[in-house]
Amino acid sequence: MTLNNKWIAVLLPIMLLLAGATGCKKFLDRKPLGVGTEDDIVQGGLEGKVFSLYGELRKDGMSGFPTLGFKNIRSDDALKGSTTGDASFITTIFDNFQYDAAQGQAAVYWDDHYYVIILCNAVIHDVDSLKLTDPASQTNRGEAAFIRALTYFDLVRDFGDVPKIDFKVNRPEDANIAKSPAAEIYNLIDKDLDFALSTLPPEWPAQFIGRATRGAAIGLKAKTMLYRQRWGDALVMAESVISSNKYKLIEEYYKLFKEDGENSEESLFEIQMYVNATGSVNLGNNHNQVQGVRGSGDWDLGWGFNVPTKDLLDSYEAGDPRKDATFLYSGLSDGGSSTGGYGRTLPPMPPLAQPYWNKKVYTDPARRAKITITKDDPHFSRWLNIGILRYADVLLMAAEAANEVGGPANTTKALNYLEQIRARARKNNAALLPKITITDQNQLRDAIRKERRIELAMENERFYDLVRWGKALEVLGPLGYKARNKLYPIPQSAIDKSGGKLVQNPDYQ
């Protein structure tokens, strides 16, 4: 089997870029994810196609600027940010919940997700149609199934009923089909994750770090169960990750968001980004760039979007170190090395347009200073991986599910998992974050939910959590949220291209 001209056209330019990449510890002596190599083309390319899938996760609609409105700005944790007049439509649409089916970023989000799904389908089709039963091919199929499940999980949370394209698309018109109920999409996600967890390895050799693992598939399945309130199943899945002993909380919270904390023992899955020392090889996207401090000179770190809110700031308990690992404050020190800072003081507001900035995308100024290539702005922190699922999230899912299942034994479990999160945060300072001992189910539920907000702040969980808890109207209603806003309207461009087969969500007709 050989790669066709389309795949060669896609992979070859990236291969040429890669030829200049040397000396980076992230990619040293390993085949970078999302980058084709000459070996892939010569050998026929099933694995090459799979590697390209990881690269496609860097597309704008998968993890770049368009995703921030859907995944974070809609929550009470974040605002559009930047300056008042810059991309004001984001404020209208995502801060104020005046969704727009014709808005271009929503179309990019939809199109890129289906593009990745179609590529996954091609890999799955190749394995199935050729009856490739060897372990390597089955593992490649498992990787494609995992990525398809991850991609459909986004779509079903954001749009509800969506087209279920689980077949190879040979012509564009093949993809013009009607929506399937959300339950059918979740059935496909379950099927894909079951296959993935049965075929993916528990870990990869160092040269393949970042590829999907069995733990990633199980962790994602736990989350999908949580969204359907299948508490017992979610608990079994989350505890399967915990009992595997493959993961643990790293000692310093802030290091999760630094380059040297990438692919740590706490990570189940990350989108791999890379910029070499000078910026001449740039395999990142603008996810981090658009969130950096919008200033000038040394503080020209990005576009300034997706900034944390005062409401989030005020929700932290006194002295919680995670606050200063999440917030940068205009006019104040970046906090120094103990919270992920570098001994720098931010300019005041004004001239900065926002009081707070997302510190989880804040990078080492010494690293930035080495970037000499200006094309595509590689100095804007484009090298930071994008975290998708980490062990702390699994522990909190286990705590939530155990509390919902109920009973003394499960309450004990829930308290134990919750305490692991708080113990890491307090860093052996007994005066901070007292151990939670309440056993009332309702009170413990509130404590777990609050802990999720703090531990996973600015990590794309809060809006979806509020919706699945049935709390979105209560919390976001004062900001303009209405019941229909739990789902976004299908992009009008997709409806138009479907020739009438795709219909708008009922609440937006």
Secondary structure, 3 states (H helix, E strand, C coil): CCCCHHHHHHHHHHHHHHCCCCCCCCCCCCCCCCCCCHHHHHHCCHHHHHHHHHHHCCCHHHHCHHHHHHHHHCCCCEEEECCCCCCHHHHHHHHCCCCCCCCHHHHHHHHHHHHHHHHHHHHHHHHHHCCCCCHHHHHHHHHHHHHHHHHHHHHHHHHCCECCCCCCCCCHHHHCCCCECHHHHHHHHHHHHHHHHHHCCCCCCHHHCCCCCHHHHHHHHHHHHHHCCCHHHHHHHHHHHHHCCCCCCCCCHHHHHCHHHCCCCCEEEEECCCECCCCCCECCCCCCHHHCCECCHHHECCCCEEEECHHHHHCCCCCCHHHHCCEEECCCECCCHHHCCCCCECCCCCCCCCCEEEHHHCCCHHHHHCCCCCCCCCCCCCCCCEEEEEHHHHHHHHHHHHHHHCCHHHHHHHHHHHHHHHHHHHCCCCCCCCCCCCCCHHHHHHHHHHHHHHHCCCCCCHHHHHHHCCCHHHHHHHHCCCHHHHCCCCCHHHHHHCCCCCCCCHHHC
